[in-house]
């Protein structure tokens, strides 16, 4: 229990206390920026004696970022914490998406190597409402309205998610804590800032408690809906291994890690169209994509038989299937054409056309280069057992979906 608890705003204290069971007695990683949010959270975690280290990304877009990284290192040294620093490349387009992707790949790598249990992020109520409003005006569903954590292999804890930002300023100013302001946050030509200054700040100031409750209830609804959408997954292990061992000039190392970890086909039983759209949202967000209103309309218009971003969406009579188009992304060319027996297998197993070449590439990923005839490959004595196992996997996944 913090020794100066009376100085801590009661709302701030109660929110942090609710998250303590998830953070105590475990090794955690805090995503740090040097802004008021992460600085307040840093010192709150210290007060409650939570074990954590910090990670910060230098995007090289502002001069102040050098000072922010230096400050992070100083805080870490002063309080006996590790400080991990990543230097992002220059993103030519879609900065927010690419920056988030880079940031989470950085977190993933640290958590995996050093064995952290949870990722702690300093998002507060204003952040959540800004995102909500931006998505609301673009025709988003409940899954996208509330942000996206799908696909993470570790818990993401946001202790400040119901706390207004002005409370964090109050907390830091009362303690004379140093923090940085990103001057670009005042530029209302940026969409997020437009919503912040024209709508969100005033709404939080007047109705913050009710908004926080609504966010909480919507999150519970989202969790329930997602609990009804547990997919069956066919992992493409041979392709994953092949991609992991390769070097692709069009992707960074972290991009390669991200996609090869998800060499898989997801299957969802046919359900009401809204639930199937939610399934598409769920998988797309695993890969860092947020479906727009037009893309959702396209999925419905094609009756779940299209390509969105790099996602193949298709179906048979029993289920819909979603997979990354790895062949297009990595320019994979299968060395030999499909064997007749493989085509027959796909037909009898109700494998959608959009997935057949991907599955053939999976079977061929370990093919020896001297096999130039696809039928010879399948009927070769050494590969017959491999093909029989592959056939069983395909039949089990697509027929029983």
N, C-alpha and C positions, 0 to 999 in steps of 0.2 A: 504494500500500500504506500503510495507516495507520501513523503513526510510533509509536503506543503499542499496537501489536497484541497484545503479551503480556497486556495487561490485559483484552482482550476474550475472553469465554468462547468456547472452541473451537467448541462447537456453534453459537453465534450467528454466529461468523465464517464457518464453512463454509457455513451456509445463505445468508448474504448473498452470499458469493462465487459460489455457484451461479447467482444471479440477475443478476450483473453483466453478462454478455454481452447481456442484454436491455435494460439501462439505460444502459450506457456510450455515449458519442458520440451521445446523443439528449436532447431536451428533454422532461422528465417533470413530471407533476403529482402531488403527494402529498396525499391526503385526510387532513386533520389535525383532531384533536379536542381536544388538550391532555391526553389521558389518557396513562398510562404507555406504552401501545403506540406511539402516534404520536410521542410525544416521543423514545422510544428509537430509532425508525426515522429520525426527523429527523436525529439526531446520528450514527447509523450511516451514513446517506447522505452526510453531511458528511465523515466519516472516509474514506470511499471515493471522495470527490470526484465524486459523481454530480450531474449538473446537474438541478435541480428547483426548482419553486415550490410554494406550498401553497394549499389551499382549505379553508375551514371554514364550517359551517352553524350559524347561531344559531337554535335552535328556540324560544327564549323560554319554556321550561318550568321553568327553574331560575335562581335568582339568580346562582349561580356561573358561569353561561354567559357573562355579561358579562366576567368576569375571564379566562375561557378565550379569548375572542376577542381581548381586549387583549393577552394573553400571546402569542397567535399572531402578532399584528401586531408585537410587540416582537422576537420571534425572527426574523421575516422581515426587519425593518429591520437588526437586528444582523448578520445573515449575508447581507445583500444579496440577499434573495429577494422575489418578489412575493407578496402575500397577498390572495387573493380571499375575500370574505365574502358569504354569502347569508343573508337573513332569511326564515325559513319562516313561512307563515301558521299559524294555529291549526287543527289537524286535529280534526274533531268525532268521528271514529271511526277504528278500525284504524290507530293511530298508527304502528306499526312499518312497515306496508306503505306508507302515504302518505309517511312521512319518508324511506324508502329511495327512493321514486319521485322525490320532490323533490330529494333529494341527487344522484341520478344525472343528473337533467335539468340540474342546476347544473354537474356535472362535464362533461356532454356539451357544453354551451354554451361553457364555457371552453376545452375541448380543441379544439373546432371553430374558435372565433374566433382563438385564439392559437397554434394549430398544435402542440400538445403531441403527443408520440409515444405515450406510455403513461400509464396511471393507476396510481399506486402506493398500495396500501392496507395498513394495519397489522394486519390480522387475524392472530391467532396461534393456536396449537394448541388452547387452551382454547375460543376462539370457535368453532372448527370442530367440536369435540366437542359443545359445547352445542347448536349447530344440529342436528347429526347426531342427538343423542338426542331432541330435540324432534320432529323429523320421523319418527324411527324409531317413536315411540310413537303416531303418527297414521296409520301404514300407508303411508308414502311409498315410492316406488321409488328406484332408484339416482340418477336425475337430480336429484331434490329433496333426497336425503340429503346431497348434497355442495354445496349452495348453488346460486346461479344467476348466470351471466355471459352467457347467451345473448343475442344481439341487439346486443352492444356492437361498435362499429365500430373499436375500438382495443384494444390489449393491456391486460389488467389484471394487474399483477404484485403478488404478495403475498410479499415476501421473508421474512416471519416465520411463515409458515403451519405450519411444523413446530417452532416454538419455544414451549416452555411459558411461560406468563405470568410465573412466578416468576423466570425468567432475565432478563426485561425489567426487573423491579423491581431485581434485583441490578445490572444494567447501569446503570440510572439512579442508584441509591443510591451506587454506587461513585464516580460522577462528580458527585454532589451536584446532579443535574439536577432542576429543578422540574417537577412534573406535578400533575394534578388528579384527584381521585377523585369519581366520581358517586355520591352517597350513596344514590340510588335502587337502585344495584346490590346493596345489602345487604337489600333488601326481598324476602323469599322468597314473598310473595304473587304476584309476577311469575313467570310460568312459567319463563322463562330462568334467573332467579336460583334457583328451586327446584331445577332440574337442576344448576346450578353448585355449590351448596353441599351437596346431598345425594348427588351422584354424580360429577360431572365433575372437580372439583378433586382428589378422592382418586384417581380413576382415572388422571389425568395424573401425579400425584405417584408412583404406584406402577408404572404401565405406559406412561409417556409415549412412550418410544422405539418400542415396538411399535405403539401407536396411530398415531403419525406415519407409520410404514411402511405400515400398513393403509390410511390415508387416501391415501397416495401411490399404492398399487396400485389402489384403488378409482377414483381419478381417472383413471388410465391406462385402466382398463376402460370408464369412462364416455366418455372421448375416442374409444375405438375404436368403441363402439356408436353414438355420434353421427356418426362418420365414415361409417356405413352409412346415415345418414338425411339425405342431401342433397336438399332439396326443389326442385321446380320452382316458380317464383314468377311470378304474373301481377300486375304493378303496375297499380294504378288511378290513373293519372297525373292524369286530369281531376278526379276527386274530391279527390285530394290538393291540387291547385292551388286548387280551390274552397274547401276547408276552410282552407287556409293563408291565404286572403284574407279569411276571415270572422272574426267575433268571437262566441264562444259564452259566454253568461253562466254556464253551468253548469260551465265548465272554466277553470282558470288558463291563463296563456300557455304555461307549460311543459308542461301536459297536452296542449295543442293541438299543440305541436311533437312530442311523443312519439307521438301517435296518427297525425298526418298523415304522419310519416316511415314509418309502417307501413301505408299504404293498399295492401294487397296480399292476394292469395289464395295460400295455400301448398298445394302438392299433393305427396302422398307415395304412392308406389306401394304397392299392397296387399301386405301382408306378414303375418308371424305377429302375432297380437293384441298380444303384449307389445311388439313393435317399434313398432306403431302407437300404443300408449299412450305409448311413449317419445317419439314424434313429437308427440303432443298436449302432453306435458310440456314439450318443447323450445319449441314455439311459445307456449304460455301463459306461460312464464317470460320470453320476449322482451317480453311486455307487462306484466311485473311480477306475474303471478299464480302461485301455487303450488297445484297441484291437490291436493285432499284425497283421502283414501281413498274417501269417499262419492262424490265427483265422478268419480273413476276408475271406480268401480263403475257409475255412471250412464252413462258413455261406453260401457262394455262391454255393459250391459244394453240400451241402445238401438241396439247394433251401429253405433256411430260415426255417430249421427244425432240430435244434440241441441244445446242451447245451454248453455254453462257460462260463468259470469261474463258477459262481453260477447263471448265467442267462439262463432262458428257452426262446428259440426263436422258434416260431412256426407260423402257418398260417391257414387260411381257404380260401375260394374262393375270399373273399372281402378284406382281410387285413392281415397284419402280427401282431403278438402279442409278447410282451416281458415282462417277470416277473422274479423276484427273486425266486429261488427254496427254499422257506422258509421251506418246509417239510424236505428237505435234510439238510439244514443249521442248523436247530434247532431240528432235529430228532423228528418231530411231527408225531404221529401215530393217525389216526382217530379211535375213539373208536368202531365204527361199520362200516360194509361194505356199499358201495353205494346202495341206494334204487333203485329199478327198475324204479320208476317214475323219479328219478333224472337222471338216465342214458338216459331215453327217452327224457328228457328236453335237455340234452347236445347234443344228436343226432339231434333233431329237430332244435336246435339253432345253429348248426354248431360250437360247442365248440371243439377246437382241443384236441386230446387225452392228450397231455402233460399238459394241464391246468385243466383237470377234477378233479383230486384228490385234487389239490389246492383249487378249488372252493367247493368241498365237505367238506374239512377241514374248510373253511370259514363258511359254513352253520352250521357245527357241533361245532364251537368254543364256542357257548353258550349253547350247549346241556346239559341237566341234565343227570347225570351219570346213573340214573335208567332206561333210555331208551336203551335197549339192542337190539331192533329190529328196523332197519332203516325204514321199511315201517310203523311201528307203530308210529315212531317219526314224519314222514311227515303227517300222517293222524290223529294224535292226535288233538283234537279240539283246544287246546291252541296254537298249532304251525301251524295250517293251514294258518292263516293270514300271519305269518312270512314267510312261504314257498311261498305263493302267491306273496308277495312283492319281495322275492328273485328271483322267477321265472321271474317276470316282468323285474327286473334288468338284469338278464342274457340274456333274449331275446332281450332287447333293446340294450345291448352292442354288442353282437356278430352278431345278424342278421342285425342291422343297421350300423355296422362298414363299 
